[in-house]
Amino acid sequence: MPPTGSGPPGIVTDSTSAAAKPLSWWARAKRDKVLLLMALPGLVLLLAFHYLPLLGNLIAFQEYLPFVPLGRSAWVGLDNFAVIFNGDAEFLNALKNTLLITLVQVIFVFPAPIALALLLNSLLSERIKRVVQSVLYLPHFLSWVIVIAIFQQILGGSGLINNFLRSHGMGTIDFLGNPDGFIALLTSQVIWKDTGWGTILFLAALTQIDPGLYEAARVDGASRWRQLWHVTVPGIRSLIILLLILRLGDSLTVGFEQIILQQNLVGRPASEVLDTYVYNNGVLAGQWGVSAAVGLVKGLVAVVLVIGANKIAHIFGEAGVYQK
């Protein structure tokens, strides 16, 4: 049977074979050149500030001196990793504080945007919902310097609360300089600053849930709590798992700027984490190789956590960060 086509009389075209022929890499690049040019600045920044600095991990195996070229410092093998393998007391304290802060923030900070998104989604008035969302987003755009200054104005020794207690003849409370309450202080600051912004993804996911599922649940006599548990939560479960896996990859990074700005108030024993340990021992104390070794191990542990958590997600039938 001869091929058929829609061309002029006397000219036979095979549209099926033409459509099935894949475009070459160069043809696709020419077709999408505008999008590629738009992505180029971001790609350059990614290479310059994320991938090229990875070469600096070489100093983890050197007795590095800043005024000596990168490859000419004396090689010391794994000597810089001794603080990790031998259990240096200062390093172990930083690791303990990091893990404790991570655990507390996973328990209290991670669920906060989910709960807030569910509350916002339950509002019937779209105008009220937009106003509340705009107000809750604002703290995310403040720098940590401003956020901590606000907390100092409220909780500091001369802050709003202590001035109120002092004016009524009561004793003041050391909110900011109490080592025992430092983790609670950090957690409250993170919740206040980032919870509103964290609701964006969850609110977007909630809009993708089929309203017919809620109607069917109401027909079956399901209460609002049953609808939440059997319709809403399964609808955003994949997103929750994805963000939890990414949070595990970032688990050993607990907010350098936030902590370093308040470290003098509570002292290093209570506030030292791995990031501040790298800064204090590398930049300030000049132990560049040791700090690089700690940072390298921290990065490797993060990769292992992400890959391991993603494989567990696959076992339970979830997509995770990437497919098999």
N, C-alpha and C positions, 0 to 999 in steps of 0.2 A: 504494500500500500504506500503510495507516494506521500511525502510529508506535506502537510497543509500549513498555510499561513495566511496572514492578512495583508500581504504586500500587494503592489500593483499587478495587473495581469501580466503573465509571462515570467514573473519573478516569484520564486518559491522560497519562503523563509521558514526556518524551524525555530519557533519561539521557545519551545520547551527546552531544547538543548542550550539555547542562548541564556535562558534564565538560570539554568542549572550550573553554568560555568562559573566557578568562584573567581572573585577579583583578586588580582595580585596584591602583594603588600604595597607596592608603589602606587597602584591605582587607588587603593583604599586611603593611602596617605594623601594623595592629591584631592580625593573627594572630601576628606575631613580636615583639610589643611587649616581652616579657620579655627576649628576646635583645638587642634594640636598647638597652634600659635597661642591660643588663650591659656592652654595648660602649661606652656613652656616656662613662664616665670615661676610658677609653683614648683615645677620639676627642678629648676635650677636652685631654688631655695632649699628644697629637700635634699638635694645632693650636697650642697655647700654646708648645711648646718646639721645634717643627720648622718650622712654616709661617709663623707670625707673625714669628719672627726673620729670615725671608728679606727682610723690608722693610728690615732694617738694612744690606743690600747697597748701599743708596743712598750710604752714606758712602764707598764706593769711588770715587765721582765728586765728592767734596767735600773741602775742607780742614776735616775734622771736629774739633770741640772738644767734649769730654764735657759741659761746662756750658752749651752752646748747644743749643736744641731741634733735633731731627733735620733738619727741613727748612730751617733758617735759616743753616746753615753755608755758607760761600762755595763755589760750584760751580767745579771745576777741570777738568772734562772727563776726559780720559784721562791727565792728568799723573801720577796715582798709579800708573799701569801702566808708568811709565818704567823701573822696576827690572826689569821682565820684558822689555820690548821692547829696552832698551839693554844688557841683560846685566850687571846689577849683580853684582859679584864675590861678595858675601855671599849673594845670592839663588841664584846659580848653584851655589855650594858646597852650599847647603841642598838644591837640586834634585838634584844629583849624589848626595849621601848618601841622599836619599829613594829614588831609583831603584835605587841599589845595594842598599839594605836590602830593598826590595820584591823585587828579583830573587833575592836569597839566600833570602828567606822563601818565595817561590813554589817554589823548588827543594827546600828542606829542610822547611819547616813545613807546606805544603799536603799533601804526600803522607803525612806522619806519621800523621794520624788514619786514613787509608785502610789503611795497613800494620798499624796497631794493631788496627783493627776486624777485619781478616782473621785476625790471630793470635787474637784473642778468639773469633772465630766457629769457629775450629778446635778449641777446647777441648771435650772431650766431656762433662765434668762441669758441669752447670748451676750447682751450688752454688759451685764454684770460679770460674766465670765471673762470677757476681754479686758475689762478694767482690772479685775483681780489678777489676771495673768500678767498684765503690764507692770503692776506694782511689784509682784513677786519676782519678775525678771530683773528688776533694777539692781539689786545687790551684786549680781554676777559681774556687772560692768565696773564695779569699784575695785581698785587695787587692794592688795592685802595691807598695804601701809594705811590706807584710809579706813579699812574695816577694823584693824587693830586700834587705830586712833579713836574710832567710835566706841569700841568696847572699853577703852581706857577712860573715856569721858563718862561712861555709865558705871563701870565696875571698879575703876581705879581708886586709889586712896583718897583723892580729891574729887572723885566722880559723883555722879548724881545720887546713887544709892547711899554711899557712905556719908555724903553731906547731909542727906535726909536723916540717917541714923544719928549723926553727930548733933544735929540741931534738936533732936528729941531726947538727948541725953543718953543715948544707947551706944554701945561699943561698935567700933567699925569692924568690917570683915575684909580680910585680905583675899580677894578673889583672884587677882592676877599673879601674886607672888607665892601662892600655896602650891608646893610640888605635888601634894596628894590630889589636888583638883585640876592639874594641868591637862590631863587627857580629856576630862569633861569639858574644860574650857575650849580646847581645840575642836572637839566634836560639835559643840554648840555654834562655834564660829563657822565651821564648814556647812552645817545645816542651814544657818541663816543666809549665808552667801550664795550657795549653789543649788539648794533644793528647788527653787522656782525655775531655774534654767534647766534643771534635769528633767522637768516634767514635759518638755517639748516632744521628745521622742515617744513617750508613753501616751500623750494626748493624741499624737498622730496615729499611733497604733490602735487606740480606742475607736477612732473614727472609721477604721477599716472593718470593724466587727459588723456583721450583717444584722440590721435591726430586726429582721424576721426571727432571729434566734431568741431575742428578748420577748417578742410577741408569742412565740410558741411556748416559752417558759411560763409566761403569765397565764396562757390558756391551760397549762398543766397544773396551775396553782402554785407556782414557785414564788416564794417571797423575794424581796429585794436582796436579802442576804444570799439566798439560793441562786439568784440570777448572777450575783457578783461571783460566787464561788464556781458555778458550773458554766457560765458563759463568758464573763469578762476576763477572769484570770486565765482560762485556757486560750483566750484570744490574744493575750499579750505575753504568754509564757515563753515563746521563742525569743522575743526581744529581751525579756528578763534574763534568760540564760545567756544570751549573747553578751549583754552588758556585764553580767557577773563574771564571765570568763575574762573579758577585757579588764575588769577590776582586779582579778587575781594577777594578771600580768603586770599590773601597776601596784601590786600590794606592798612592795618594799619601798615605794616612793610615797611619802605621806605628807608632803607639803613643806619643801625647804624654806621658801620665803616666809610662810606663816610662822614657822617654828623659830627661825633664826632671829626674827624681829622681837621675839619674846623670851629668848634664851637667857638674857641677862637678868630677867626678873625672877626666874625659878632656878637657875643654875643648870650646868651641863648634866649632872647625874640624872636629873628628872626629865630633861628635854632632849638629850642627845639621841639622834636617830642616825641611820646610815648616811643620809645626805649631808647632814651637818657634820658627821664624823669625817667624811671625805673633805669637806670645806675646811674644817678646823685643822686637820692634820696635813692636808695638801697645800692649800693656799696660804694659810696662816703659819703653820709649823714647818713647811717646806719638805714634808715627806711625800713627794709627788708619786713615787713608785708605789708606796703602800696604799695611798688613796686610790690610784688607778686600779690596783689589784682588787680592792674592795668594790669599786664601781663595776669592774668587769664581772666579778662573781655575781653581783646583784643582777646585772643584765642577763647573765646565763640562767640564773634561777627563775627570772621572770619568763624567759622563753620556755623553760621546762614546764612551768606552771600552766602557761597558756596551752601548750601542746597536750599536756596531760588532761587538763580540764576539758579540752575540745574532744579528745578521744572518749572521755566518760560521757559527754553529751551525745556522741554518736551511738554509744551503747544503748542509751535510753531513747534513741530515735529522733534526736534533735539535730538541727543543722549545725549549730555552733558557729564558730567564726568562719570556717571554711568547710566545704563538703569533702567527703572521702575521695 
